[in-house]
Amino acid sequence: VDQFAQGEPAALCAAGVSPVAMSNSGSRKKIPISDLLIGEPDEVVWWAAQGDDIAMINYAIEHLHAPLDTPDRRHGATPFYIACAFGRVDACIVLMTNKADLEFRCHGNMGATGFWVACAEGHVGVVELLAGKMHSTTLPKVDIRSPNDHGVEPLDIARSNGHKKLVKLLKNRLDFASHYHLNSGSASTPFSG
């Protein structure tokens, strides 16, 4: 995540201030969302996903018709990838509901998916969401075995980074998927694993 904390928008989000929702006057009066927008629609969604600004994500999708799968020019990350990297469960749900590409590979992070980076960073809520532990009947799942460009799988990076709770969760999901596959004769599982 450090690589994303370099620019002004990232620094503001890290400080708890959404750059797409700043007011120059600092006043407490209600300002229309449309007056707060900074940047192109794809940039608005990227910043909003990083800052977990659900109202802004929804506004950009509904009113600006913002593309959800356009990678940012600096890092090659989509809004969904960024939401995963920063552990933003609510932003992930909104983006998933609006059919963001869950298997997008970020060229700026060795071809890692959002799920992979959530495992690397230890974001339990995002991993539970994407592995199907939460909202299991309403949202799509991801391939929990999908490695980065160097062949490192999410379980491996979680283990390497000392995220014991994630290692246990992923092992349980992989064991269940393996059992389901062997007993059903099915070529696929509900967890894509």
matplotlib code that plots the C-alpha trace (Angstrom):
import matplotlib.pyplot as plt

x = [0.0, 3.0, 3.3, -0.1, 0.5, 2.8, 0.6, -1.6, -4.9, -3.4, -2.0, -5.3, -7.1, -4.6, -5.3, -9.0, -9.8, -11.4, -9.9, -13.1, -15.1, -13.0, -14.3, -12.0, -13.8, -13.8, -17.3, -19.9, -22.6, -24.0, -22.3, -23.6, -21.5, -21.2, -19.4, -16.8, -15.5, -11.8, -10.5, -12.0, -14.8, -12.3, -10.1, -13.0, -13.9, -10.2, -9.9, -13.3, -12.5, -9.2, -11.1, -14.1, -16.3, -19.4, -21.6, -19.0, -18.5, -22.3, -22.5, -19.7, -21.3, -24.8, -24.3, -20.9, -21.0, -17.5, -15.7, -14.9, -12.1, -9.8, -6.5, -4.9, -2.1, 0.5, 0.2, -2.0, -4.6, -8.4, -10.7, -11.6, -7.9, -7.3, -10.3, -8.9, -5.4, -6.7, -9.1, -12.3, -15.0, -17.9, -16.2, -15.5, -19.2, -20.4, -17.8, -18.7, -22.4, -21.7, -19.7, -16.1, -13.5, -12.6, -9.7, -7.9, -4.2, -2.3, 0.8, 2.4, 2.3, 3.6, 0.3, -1.5, -5.3, -7.2, -7.7, -4.0, -3.1, -5.8, -4.1, -0.7, -1.9, -3.9, -7.3, -9.5, -12.8, -12.0, -10.6, -13.7, -15.9, -14.1, -13.7, -17.4, -17.6, -19.7, -22.6, -22.1, -25.3, -25.4, -21.9, -19.5, -16.4, -12.8, -10.3, -8.7, -5.7, -4.9, -1.1, 0.7, 3.1, 5.8, 3.6, 3.0, -0.5, -2.6, -2.2, 1.6, 1.8, -0.6, 1.6, 4.8, 3.5, 2.4, -1.4, -2.3, -6.1, -6.0, -3.9, -6.5, -9.4, -7.8, -6.9, -10.4, -11.8, -9.4, -10.1, -13.9, -13.4, -11.3, -13.9, -16.8, -15.0, -14.1, -17.6, -19.7, -17.7, -18.1, -15.3, -15.9, -16.7, -18.5, -15.1, -13.4, -10.7]
y = [0.0, 2.3, 2.8, 4.4, 6.7, 9.0, 11.4, 14.2, 12.4, 9.4, 11.5, 13.2, 9.9, 8.5, 11.5, 10.7, 13.5, 12.5, 14.8, 14.6, 15.9, 18.8, 22.3, 25.2, 27.4, 24.7, 25.7, 23.3, 24.2, 21.4, 21.5, 19.5, 16.5, 17.8, 20.9, 18.8, 16.8, 17.0, 15.2, 13.0, 10.4, 7.5, 9.5, 10.4, 6.7, 5.8, 8.4, 7.6, 3.9, 4.7, 6.9, 4.6, 7.4, 5.4, 8.4, 9.7, 6.2, 5.9, 9.5, 8.9, 5.7, 7.0, 10.5, 10.6, 7.1, 6.6, 3.5, 1.1, -0.8, 2.0, 1.7, 4.8, 6.1, 6.1, 2.6, 0.7, 0.0, 0.0, 1.4, -2.2, -3.0, 0.1, -0.6, -4.1, -2.7, -0.2, -2.7, -0.8, -3.5, -1.1, 0.3, -3.3, -4.2, -1.1, -1.8, -5.5, -4.8, -2.6, -5.3, -4.2, -6.6, -8.7, -10.5, -7.4, -7.7, -4.5, -4.1, -1.8, -4.7, -7.7, -8.6, -9.0, -9.0, -7.1, -10.3, -11.0, -7.5, -7.8, -11.0, -9.4, -6.4, -8.5, -7.0, -9.8, -8.1, -7.8, -11.4, -12.7, -10.8, -12.0, -15.6, -15.9, -15.9, -12.7, -11.9, -15.4, -15.5, -12.1, -11.1, -12.8, -14.6, -14.5, -17.1, -17.6, -19.4, -16.8, -16.1, -12.9, -12.8, -14.6, -17.5, -16.5, -17.4, -15.4, -18.1, -17.9, -14.1, -14.1, -16.8, -14.9, -11.7, -13.4, -13.0, -16.1, -15.4, -15.1, -18.3, -20.2, -18.7, -19.5, -23.0, -23.7, -22.3, -24.4, -27.5, -27.0, -26.4, -29.5, -31.6, -30.2, -31.0, -34.6, -35.4, -33.7, -34.7, -31.0, -29.3, -26.0, -24.9, -22.0, -20.6, -20.9, -22.9]
z = [0.0, 0.6, -3.2, -3.3, -0.4, -2.4, -4.2, -2.9, -3.2, -1.4, 1.4, 1.9, 2.0, 4.5, 6.7, 6.6, 4.1, 0.8, -1.9, -3.8, -0.9, 0.3, 0.7, 0.1, 2.7, 5.4, 6.2, 7.6, 5.1, 2.9, -0.5, -3.4, -4.4, -7.9, -6.6, -4.9, -7.8, -8.6, -11.7, -14.4, -13.5, -13.4, -11.0, -8.8, -8.4, -7.7, -5.0, -3.5, -3.3, -1.5, 1.0, 1.3, 0.2, -0.8, -1.6, -4.0, -5.6, -6.2, -7.5, -10.0, -11.2, -11.5, -12.6, -14.3, -15.7, -14.4, -15.7, -13.0, -14.6, -15.9, -14.1, -12.8, -14.9, -12.2, -10.6, -13.0, -10.3, -10.6, -8.0, -6.9, -6.5, -4.4, -2.2, -1.6, -0.9, 1.7, 3.3, 2.3, 2.6, 1.8, -1.3, -2.4, -2.0, -4.0, -6.8, -6.9, -7.0, -10.0, -11.7, -11.3, -12.7, -9.6, -11.3, -12.7, -12.4, -11.3, -13.5, -10.8, -8.2, -10.0, -11.6, -8.3, -8.0, -5.4, -3.4, -3.5, -2.2, 0.5, 1.7, 1.6, 3.6, 6.1, 5.4, 7.0, 6.1, 2.4, 2.3, 4.0, 1.6, -1.5, -0.4, 0.2, 4.0, 4.0, 1.6, 0.1, -1.9, -3.3, -4.5, -6.8, -5.5, -6.7, -7.5, -4.1, -5.6, -8.3, -8.1, -9.0, -12.0, -9.9, -9.0, -5.4, -4.3, -1.8, 0.9, 0.5, 0.8, 3.8, 5.5, 4.5, 6.0, 9.3, 8.8, 10.8, 10.8, 7.0, 6.6, 8.7, 6.7, 3.3, 4.3, 5.5, 2.2, 0.1, 2.2, 1.7, -2.0, -2.4, -0.5, -2.5, -5.7, -4.8, -3.5, -6.2, -9.2, -10.2, -12.1, -10.3, -6.8, -5.2, -4.3, -7.7, -5.8]

ax = plt.figure().add_subplot(projection="3d")
ax.plot(x, y, z, "-o")
ax.set_aspect("equal")
plt.show()
